[in-house]
Amino acid sequence: MSKFLELDHVTKTFGSSGILGQGSLTVAVDDVSLSIDADKPDIITVVGESGSGKTTLARLLLGSHTPTSGIVRYNGKDFSKLTKREKRNFRREIQPIFQDPFESYNPFYKVDHVLDAPIKNFRLASSEANKKRMIEDALEMVGLLPEETLGRFPHQLSGGQRQRIMVARALLLKPKVILADEPVSMVDASLRATILDSIRRLNKELGISVVYITHDLTTAYQISDSIMVMYRGTVVESGSVDAVIPNPQHTYTKLLIESIPQPDPRDRWGAEPPQQNWDIQDDELTGCKFSDRCPTPTEECKNGTIDMGLIEVAPNHFVDQCCLKCG
């Protein structure tokens, strides 16, 4: 299979150690690899709590962040060496959908503007009639009626409608990959299924790959094919969603699954799990990044003398071997 978009052992850091070792260094993404195949459009979910590096990973894929080390490849070519034409094609074929739809709009323009702009910028329509038909088809694809949507200002539409317009905008460009960063976290629960169904339809019916960034394992399990669990910039567990979610191996993945509320009111949550120590800087960590929250850490895990990195524990199921040895 040909790799359309690829992260090859990518690391992204912010800040520096400063003069005489003073200052702070944040390792937002730490030695992460990910590939999206051109001929196998999947929905890949990247999951983890706030601060795990999910959004930075998405921005690396989008080309808006330059990796500190490692390589981002587009159609097999180093992103930093793309020509102007290749970068233009990249911007069309990789489309983002952001968390807050309202921030994507200019309140002085009607919502038509966000749909007109990509058609104009990429010269997609040969006439006004063609442009109108493209916009109407895209809106209907995401479950919106053009006559009830066009001609309105952003504040006149609901959050769910605004977000679906952004999905329609991405659809207009016929992308190969959509990066959806928490696309349903700011809409009502009743609208989440509608938006997620629109994204899944784009994947299944139009062959568009989706990288779905979320902290919500419930929606991840519903729509994704594979999953990457991130903690403090590293991937601690990955594989097919049907392998990872029913049988999690890493303690952190288990904590995420156990945090999902159960519908039975007789089921009580257990004790508050240990939380991440934000006072410890990333450049101060010497061993496993999860050791301060792990219930059974070993000395080798704490001091970094134990082998770490993903190993395959079952078909299409990988987990950090450090956690297996501690458990």
PyMOL commands that set and color helices and strands:
alter all, ss='L'
color gray80, all
select helices_A, chain A and resi 19-21+54-62+79-81+84-93+101-104+112-121+128-141+146-149+154-156+159-172+189-206+217-223+241-244+251-258+282-284+299-303+321-326
alter helices_A, ss='H'
color red, helices_A
select strands_A, chain A and resi 3-15+25-37+43-47+69-74+77-78+94-97+177-181+209-214+226-231+234-240+310-314+317-320
alter strands_A, ss='S'
color yellow, strands_A
deselect
rebuild
show_as cartoon
